Amino acid sequence: MKKIGILLMIFATILTSCNTDKSKTKVENPEFTKTELKTDTLTKHLKPFNPELPTIGLLMYNGVLQSEVIATSDVFAKPTEDGKQLFNVISIAETENPITTEEGMHFVPDYTFENCPKLTALFVPSAYDMYAQVHNEKILNFIKEKNKETKYTVSNCAGAQLIGKSGIADGHKIVTWIGGGEQLQKDYPNLKVQDDSLVTFVEDGKFLSSNGNLASYISALNLVEKMTSPKHREFVESYLYLDRLQNWKN
């Protein structure tokens, strides 16, 4: 009987040991960990900076109208129909601190004025109160310096005040927010300010401008077509469901 009892104890020990090992193997299975990483949705959308691609710079500062930043990123961040990245889209501010938009959201800039890479296009947005920005020499100097390297410089809404103050577009056509053209012309007589009650978007040489807010999509779409093709613009518009927005009252 003693021998049978000893054998039973040994057999039970072996069973317990086997069950414990299987449990550990299941938890620590490296294949399970790999599967977790493969399905990570937190980083797969990130687009690396590619120095071989044109770079679109979005200027930001406290009080900026966020629609004028988002509109440009919406348009230029879209890939081709087969998923190919066409542009680097970066945000830039005076410092690396988060900026607070007019609407209260917090945006963290990718670059500062000091380390901003070479830009192909610079988009200058607006705020409801432009006094602080127009009197900020660091912003004005940044716009002046970047304009020397850009192929295109774009203003939306009251961003035209920064363009006017910088002097980079003297002698060129420009449009601003609806109702702001008369004062813009008085403040910067060297600009050829267009009638904002009739003109939504204007292009003159390397300078493009719009009434701003959601009209910022117009300046972005016109430029993306100029830099790519009408076909890609159509693809971006379909990607954004713009036809639904245009016809929503119907």
Disulfide bonds with the S-S distance in Angstrom:
none
